[in-house]
Each structure stands twice: as structure tokens, then as C-alpha cells.
Amino acid sequence: MAKVTFFTNQTKKDKTLLKDCIRSAFAAAILTVYEKNKCKCDKFTFSPIFTVHMALFRFRVYWEEDDLVYRDIEIRPTQTFLEFHKAIITAYEFDGKHAASFFDSNEKWNRNREINSEVLVNKREAPALSMMRTPVSALVTTPDHKFVYEYDPVKKWTFLVELIGVTKEVDSRRTYPFVLRKEGVAPAQYGVKGVNLDKLMEVEEKYDLGADEMAEGFGNEGEESGEETGFDTGGSDSFEE
């Protein structure tokens, strides 16, 4: 099995070089080795020296339906799209039971080359790359690179993934990929998020609510006299002790 390995000297120039590791020349070199030379390697590997000093990619993963809902995830460039996929479904509290795909994208969020969770090996003529065999760095070619992520081919949960930064601040206490920030309530994969069915049944039994009343959000009890409602209709601001 062939492997693609990159070596670099430990000099003072390394920090500057590796800080800019997302530049197109770096990623293009990987793809050139893989595609033009018809390399049959099933996974890219990097030398320990290169990996230790390499920066972290910081991606923002937006829910397509609401861009106020997003998760910021840091990942090592050498980690695979499969690891990235698992980080996203964990961050959004999905169950991970379905297939998923990344699509290389652009400023208009067009879907280009696919990276699929069910593809096991990378083949030159295959319509999709393998998540488990493709490192994130292999397809990142611009400082604000974009991907479209789709989870579950039936429900088609869609997220917009954008590179928002590169940092060298690797925290040895963290396990990467790492969810750095969460904004907004994640969509519920099944049903309505936050509804406790047991509590809902208790409310229905207590107030004798039928299906129609539950759908409307209220019942008939207490409408005529205001008694048994638990509210003071006398206008007093005081509370019983």
C-alpha cells in the first residue's frame, strides 16, 4: 500500500509555513499526487514532525434553515471527513444512524465533488470519495473554504460548512474534533425537541383534555366562573404564605 508522506525541517520558518497550511498550493499538491499520478493509496499520512506543528482548522456549521443556529468545530487537518461528520452529528444531537455526505462547494453553495460516509475506498473514477479515507486538508484550498453537509438521504438535513479560521493553539487537554461553540437550539431529528410525553399525558388527564383541545392548546374546564384555575381574580398583588 502506497503512502503519501510530507516531511519538513524543524526551523524557525516552520511556524510561518505551517500557519498558512490551508493555502491552495498545499492542498493542490496532495490532490495532484493522488489524482494525476493515479496513486492507489487508501489514506494520506503525514510525518510526526509535520503533524505536531500543524494548525487547527476552525469551521462554522450552520443549519441551512436558520443561520442563527450554528456550531463551531475545531479539527486537525490530518483528521478525516468521517471524524468531522461524527463531530457534526454529535454537536447537533443526531443519532448517527444514517448515511451522510459532504459536498465541496463555493461562494454560491453549489454542490461539487462528494465525500460519502458509505464509500470505503478512494477510486479515481468513483463518483464520490470516502469519508474515512480522505483527510479534511485534502480538499481545503481557500482560507474561507466551504462545504455542504447533508445527513440522512431521506430527511435531507442540510448544513452549510465554512472555514472561519486557522489557529495554532492546540489544547492538549482537548480531544479533536472539538465543539468550540454552540449557538441556537438544534433542530429535533425526530418529533418536537424538548417535549416530555409523560408530562404531556399528566396534563391531559388532569384537565380532561381531548385530542381537539390538546391540538388547540386549551380545555373547557374553568372557562365559565374562573374557579379552580389557580389565579386570583380579585386584583390583589399579595401572595398567601
Secondary structure, 3 states (H helix, E strand, C coil): CCCCCCCCCCCCCHHHHHHCCCCHHHHHHHHHHHHHCCCCCCCCCCCHHHHHHCCEEEEEEEECCEEEEEEEEEECCCCEHHHHHHHHHHHCCCCCCCCEEEEECCCCCCCCCEEECCCCCCCCCCCEEECCCCEHHHCCCCCCCEEEEEECCCCCEEEEEEEEEEECCCCCCCCCCEEEEEECCCCCCCCCCCCCHHHHHHHHHHCCCCHHHHHHCCCCCCCCCCCCCCCCCCCCCCCCC
